[in-house]
Amino acid sequence: MSMPPSTPRPIVNCPVCDQPLRPVGRLPLRRDAALAGIITPSAAGDGQPAVPIDLYRCGTCGRLELYDHDLMLPAI
């Protein structure tokens, strides 16, 4: 499933080592799973709407961070 390109994002620092995180791309999450509080990647052809989440990786410690910069996840 193709996610729309992200707009320029703020520089995000790693909460562990305080180094800048590198954007990896966008991860589509199933909206129905997000409503239930579960992180489930969306698969092509599953028929469920997807919410794009920005994925970042720290080049120093390897930590992965997920951000909802567009505020598209439902409030739980």
C-alpha positions in Angstrom: 0.0 0.0 0.0 1.4 3.4 -1.0 1.3 6.2 1.6 1.2 9.8 0.5 4.5 11.6 0.7 5.2 13.3 4.0 5.6 17.1 4.2 8.7 18.5 5.8 9.0 17.4 9.4 10.6 18.9 12.4 14.0 17.6 13.4 13.4 14.8 16.0 16.1 13.8 18.5 16.5 10.4 20.0 15.1 10.3 23.6 17.9 7.9 24.6 21.1 9.5 23.2 19.8 12.9 22.0 21.1 12.5 18.5 19.0 13.5 15.5 16.8 10.7 14.2 16.8 9.8 10.5 13.5 9.4 8.7 13.0 5.9 7.4 9.6 6.5 5.7 6.0 6.1 6.4 4.3 3.0 7.8 0.7 2.4 7.0 -1.3 1.3 10.1 -4.8 -0.2 10.0 -7.2 2.4 11.3 -9.5 -0.2 12.9 -6.6 -1.7 14.9 -5.5 1.8 16.0 -9.0 2.4 17.3 -8.5 -0.7 19.5 -5.1 0.5 20.6 -3.1 -2.1 18.6 -0.3 -1.3 16.2 -1.0 -3.4 13.1 0.6 -2.7 9.7 -1.9 -2.4 6.8 -1.6 -5.0 4.1 -2.5 -4.5 0.4 -6.0 -5.8 -0.3 -7.2 -6.0 3.3 -9.8 -3.4 2.6 -9.2 -1.4 5.7 -8.4 2.3 5.7 -4.8 3.1 6.7 -3.3 5.8 8.8 0.3 6.9 7.7 2.8 7.0 10.6 6.3 8.5 10.3 9.1 6.0 11.2 12.5 7.3 12.4 15.7 5.4 13.3 18.6 6.6 15.5 21.9 6.0 13.7 23.8 5.9 17.0 21.8 3.5 19.2 19.4 1.9 16.6 16.2 3.0 18.5 13.0 3.2 16.3 10.5 5.9 17.0 6.9 6.3 15.5 5.4 9.7 15.2 1.9 10.8 14.1 2.9 14.3 12.8 -0.4 14.6 10.9 -2.4 13.8 14.0 -4.4 11.2 12.1 -4.5 8.5 14.8 -7.9 8.4 16.6 -7.9 9.5 20.2 -8.2 6.5 22.5 
